Amino acid sequence: MEVPPTEAAPAQAEAALRHDDDAPLVSRAQSGDLEAFEALVMRHGRRVYRVLLSITGNSADAEDGAQNTFLKAFQHLGDFEGAAKFSSWLTRIAANEGLEILRRRKSRRSESLDEWLADHEETFEPRNHRPWQKNPEQLVAETQVRELVEKEIMRLPAKYRAAVMLRDLEHLSTEEAATALGLNEATLKTRLLRGRLMLREALAPHFGKRRAQEAGDV
């Protein structure tokens, strides 16, 4: 696995670390403090797992991948210079691990690495054009529908699932999500748009029923 490169400019690295909430723990972990690294694992474990789940679509693979991600992060912690936030660096390692899992799956029909890396983005035309009061990316903030939304997100093709999950569930910026997935921002935005359209299409019947039930309760 190729660990994300770090810039060598000390001034830039120090400036980045000063604005990184993880900087104190990272510094201690780089000095051999295992408890500090364990604290980083606790702080970022959920995101690492969900990055891997978004790419692999498999909870067992995501769990194994998360363990490997933190092992590789620990092994290469001395290479981290702080030119990017630690969370971004770690997320990129997790994404690389997820893509490596897809490489090992390449003989299978579903979710192949070729599909993930394809430059061509297929056209998606929604069949359901009924307006929603809220967009899918807004609905994820509502706890009562989050489980349903996440279930439908997991049914999206891997490259769209990852974009939607990182941006709308994990709230990474466009730049952070694109960097984590090894994409340029334009491609990330295209995949995010396709994924949101697919998600809207999948959820429309559910929320149509919900609105009807709410109207009947009035």
C-alpha positions in Angstrom: 0.0 0.0 0.0 1.3 3.4 -0.9 1.0 5.8 2.0 -0.2 9.2 1.0 2.7 11.5 0.3 3.6 14.3 2.8 5.1 17.6 1.8 8.5 18.3 3.2 8.2 22.0 3.9 8.6 22.4 7.7 6.9 25.7 8.0 3.8 24.4 6.2 3.8 21.2 8.2 4.0 23.1 11.5 1.2 25.5 10.5 -1.0 22.6 9.6 -0.4 20.8 12.8 -1.2 23.9 14.9 -4.7 23.8 13.3 -5.2 20.1 13.7 -7.0 19.0 16.9 -5.2 15.6 16.6 -1.7 17.3 16.7 -1.0 16.8 20.4 -1.9 13.1 20.3 0.0 12.6 17.0 3.1 14.1 18.5 2.9 11.9 21.6 2.2 8.8 19.5 5.2 9.6 17.2 7.3 9.7 20.4 6.2 6.1 21.3 3.2 6.8 23.5 0.9 3.9 22.7 -2.0 5.3 24.8 -2.0 8.4 22.6 -2.2 6.2 19.5 -5.0 4.2 21.1 -6.8 7.5 21.7 -6.5 8.3 18.0 -7.9 4.9 17.1 -10.9 5.6 19.4 -11.4 9.0 17.9 -11.3 8.0 14.3 -12.4 4.3 14.4 -15.9 5.0 13.3 -15.0 7.1 10.3 -12.3 4.6 9.2 -14.9 1.8 9.4 -17.5 3.7 7.5 -15.0 4.7 4.7 -14.2 1.1 4.2 -17.8 0.1 4.4 -18.7 2.7 1.8 -16.1 1.3 -0.6 -16.4 -2.5 0.0 -20.1 -2.7 0.9 -19.3 -5.5 3.3 -19.1 -5.2 7.1 -16.6 -8.0 7.6 -14.3 -6.6 5.0 -14.7 -3.1 6.6 -13.8 -4.5 10.0 -10.7 -6.3 8.7 -9.8 -3.3 6.6 -10.1 -1.0 9.6 -7.6 -3.1 11.6 -5.2 -3.0 8.7 -5.6 0.7 8.3 -4.6 1.5 11.8 -1.7 -1.0 11.6 -0.4 0.7 8.5 -1.0 4.1 10.1 1.0 3.1 13.1 3.8 1.6 11.0 4.1 4.8 8.9 3.3 7.3 11.7 6.9 8.6 11.5 6.3 9.6 7.9 3.4 11.8 8.8 4.7 15.4 8.7 1.5 17.3 9.2 1.1 18.9 5.8 -2.5 17.7 5.9 -4.7 16.9 8.9 -4.1 13.6 10.5 -7.7 12.7 9.9 -7.3 13.3 6.1 -4.1 11.3 6.0 -5.8 8.4 7.9 -8.9 8.5 5.7 -6.7 8.2 2.6 -5.0 5.2 4.0 -8.5 3.7 4.7 -9.6 4.4 1.2 -6.4 2.8 -0.2 -7.1 -0.3 1.9 -10.7 -0.4 0.6 -9.5 -0.3 -3.0 -7.0 -3.0 -2.2 -9.9 -5.2 -1.0 -11.7 -4.5 -4.3 -8.5 -5.5 -6.2 -8.6 -8.9 -4.4 -12.2 -9.2 -5.4 -11.6 -8.5 -9.1 -12.6 -12.0 -10.2 -16.1 -11.5 -8.8 -18.8 -9.9 -10.9 -19.9 -7.3 -8.4 -18.2 -4.1 -7.3 -15.0 -4.7 -9.3 -12.1 -2.3 -9.3 -12.6 -1.7 -13.0 -16.1 -0.4 -12.3 -14.7 1.8 -9.5 -12.0 3.3 -11.7 -14.0 3.7 -14.8 -13.8 7.3 -16.2 -17.2 7.0 -17.9 -20.1 7.9 -15.6 -23.3 6.4 -16.8 -26.4 8.6 -17.3 -29.1 8.2 -14.7 -32.6 9.5 -15.4 -34.9 9.3 -12.4 -38.3 7.7 -13.1 -40.0 9.4 -10.2 -40.2 13.2 -10.6 -42.4 14.0 -7.6 -40.9 16.8 -5.5 -39.7 16.2 -2.1 -39.8 18.6 0.8 -36.2 17.8 1.5 -33.2 16.4 -0.5 -31.6 13.0 0.5 -28.6 14.8 1.8 -30.8 16.8 4.2 -32.8 13.8 5.3 -29.8 12.1 6.7 -29.8 14.5 9.6 -33.1 13.2 10.8 -32.5 10.3 13.1 -35.9 8.7 12.4 -35.1 8.1 8.7 -31.3 7.6 9.0 -31.5 3.9 9.1 -33.6 3.7 5.9 -31.4 6.2 4.1 -28.2 4.2 5.1 -29.8 1.0 3.9 -30.5 2.5 0.5 -27.1 4.1 0.3 -25.5 0.6 0.8 -27.4 -0.6 -2.3 -25.8 2.0 -4.5 -22.9 1.0 -6.8 -19.6 1.3 -4.8 -18.3 4.5 -6.5 -21.5 6.4 -5.9 -22.0 4.9 -2.4 -18.6 6.1 -1.3 -19.2 9.6 -2.5 -22.6 10.0 -0.8 -21.5 8.4 2.4 -18.3 10.5 2.8 -20.0 13.8 1.9 -23.5 13.4 3.4 -23.0 11.0 6.3 -19.5 11.7 7.3 -19.6 15.4 6.3 -16.2 15.5 4.7 -15.6 18.5 2.5 -15.5 18.0 -1.3 -11.7 18.3 -1.2 -11.3 15.9 1.7 -13.6 13.3 0.1 -12.0 13.6 -3.3 -8.5 13.3 -1.8 -9.6 10.3 0.3 -10.9 8.5 -2.7 -8.0 9.4 -5.0 -10.3 11.4 -7.3 -10.2 14.9 -8.7 -13.0 17.2 -7.3 -14.9 17.3 -10.6 -15.2 13.5 -10.6 -16.2 13.4 -7.0 -18.9 16.0 -7.6 -20.2 14.0 -10.6 -20.4 10.8 -8.6 -22.0 12.6 -5.7 -24.7 14.0 -8.0 -25.4 10.6 -9.6 -25.5 8.9 -6.2 -27.9 11.5 -4.8 -30.2 11.1 -7.8 -30.1 7.3 -7.4 -30.8 7.6 -3.7 -33.7 10.0 -4.3 -35.2 7.5 -6.7 -34.8 4.6 -4.3 -36.3 6.6 -1.4 -39.2 8.3 -3.2 -41.7 5.4 -2.7 -40.9 5.2 1.0 -41.5 8.9 1.6 -44.5 8.9 -0.6 -46.1 6.4 1.8 -44.9 8.3 4.8 -46.5 11.5 3.6 -49.7 9.7 2.9 -49.7 8.2 6.4 -49.1 11.6 7.9 -51.9 13.1 5.9 -54.2 10.3 7.1 -53.3 11.0 10.7 -54.4 14.6 10.4 
